Amino acid sequence: MEKLIPIWEKAALTVEEAAAYTGVRIELIRALAHAAKHGRNDFPAFWVGTSIKIARGPLLQWIADTAVSHKDLQHAVKIVENADQLEMTRRRGRPRKRIIA
C-alpha cells in the first residue's frame, strides 16, 4: 500500500500539485517550466523522463523573489494564450482526438 505524503512535505511536486499548492493555473506552470527548459526564465522545474517536476523549496523561494521584484509573468501568460488559440483554430487534415478527463 502506498503511503500518501502531504504536498507541503514533498521535495518535488507534479504540475498538478504545484498548481494546487500555489493557486496558479496548470497551463501557466507548464509554460513556465518549458520556458525554463529553454533558458528563458529561472523557474525551478526539471524533467524525470517526460514528466515535469517542480522543486518545492526553490518554488517557494522563486515565488518570494518574483513577488519582491514585481516580475511580470506576461510572457508565460502569452504562451498559454497562444497555445489555447492554436488549439481552437482548425487545421488542415483530420482533427486530433481530444481526451476528456
N, C-alpha and C positions, 0 to 999 in steps of 0.2 A: 504494500500500500504506500502510495506516495504522500509524503508529508508536505502540506502546503505552507510555504513561507510567506509571511506578510510582505507586501510591496516595500514598506519602509525599512525592511531588514535585508532585502536583496542587494547584491552588489551590481548586478546587471539586469536591466529591465527590457522587456519586449517593447515594441512600438505601442501596442495597446496599453500595456501597463504604464509606460511613460506618459501617454496621453491622459490616462485616468489620474495619475499621480500629479500631473502639472495642470490639468484642466485645459490643455491645448488640443486642437483637432488632430486626429491621426494623420491626416494628409499633410499637415504642416510639419509634424515630427518627421515624416518620411522625406519631405522636401528638404528640410534642414540636414538630415542625415546624408542624403545624396549630394547636397551641395558641399558638405564637409568631406565626403569621399573624394570629390574632385578639387579640393583645396580652396573652396570659395568662402568658407567660414570656419569657426572653431567649435562647432557643436560636438559634444563628446559621444560620438557614435562609432561603433566598429561592427564588423561582419563576422558571423560564425557560419561559414558556408554561404548560403544565400539569404539568411535571416539577419535582420538588423538588431543589434543590441545597443543599449544606451547605458553607460556607466552612471549609477545613481548619485554617487558622491560628487563627481565632476559636473553632473547635470544640475545639482543644486547650486554649485559654485558658478556655473555658466549662467543660470537664471539670475543670480545675485549680480554678477558682472554686467549682464545685459540691462538689468533694471537701473543700476547705478550709472552706466554710461549712456543711458537713454537710446540704445541702439534701435534702429527701425528695422523690423523684420519684413518690410515690404517686398524685398526681393524674393523671399521664400513664399510669401503670400501670392505673388505674381506667378511663381512656378506652379503653385496649386491651381490657381485660376486658369492658367494656360492649359494644364493637363485636363481640367474639367471641360474646358471649351473644346479641346481636341477630341475628347471622348464623345461630345454631343454632336459634332459635325459628322455628317455622313461621308464615308469614304467610298471609293470605288471597290467593287468586289462584294464578296459575301460578308454580311455583318458578323462581328465577333459574338461568341456566346457570352452571355452575362451570367455570372454566378450570383445568386441571391441567397444571402445567409439569413 
